[in-house]
Amino acid sequence: MIRCVIIDDDAASIEVLSHYISKTKSLDLQAKFTDSIEGLNFLVENKGNIDLIFLDIEMPEMNGFEILKHSQYDGALIVISANHENAISAFETNACFYLQKPFAYAQFLKGIDKCKESEARIDPNAYSKDFIFVKDDRLYKKILFAEISFCEGKGDYISLKCKSQTYTIKSTISNFLDKLSGNPEFVQVHRSYVINLHYLTDFDSDTAVVDGKIIPIGAKYKEQLKNSVNFL
């Protein structure tokens, strides 16, 4: 299931989107907000559990671009707006689709299909001890394990945070660990996180800082992390 959130100050638009989502079996609406600041706070606290956002651009107090900036959300995004002039700006945010209000269900489905097409997928046979290939649209892209700072699990998907960009992949944490071929630089520190020790800068009993991101450490993984690093 694709876990969705709607942030739009237009109650009528939210009602339409909620109805369309309920009619689409692959989608699961997690939350909806007419208040942009409440929506931002939800994203900050839950962005690891969200696969897709329907985001309005023009809202009071904080616009959609500001929400993306402050939440640091980097998952799938469908921008919605009544102003066609926002279309170019929308795609500058790496949105996979732009919905101009009002929109019909057919147009809504087209946006969902575009998001699915843009997802990268692991080729189960395309990996070695040093790299892996992922399918991004029609291309297979080579990713060196050394360029991956961490992997975050999001249900049936994972996000690979790399130097150049983040890939959202149809896979699981356990499948990713299998593809690492026992690479000792990668350590699972939480049921939803695997980190590359080269990017680990600080950690305590509860959190680790990896490539500037604060990552939680699960109780069952604390000893595993301690045993993987050298102490003076």
Summary of the structure (lengths in Angstrom):
residues: 232
radius of gyration: 18.9
end to end distance: 46.0
largest distance: 62.7
contacts: 691
relative contact order: 0.10
helix: 34%
strand: 38%
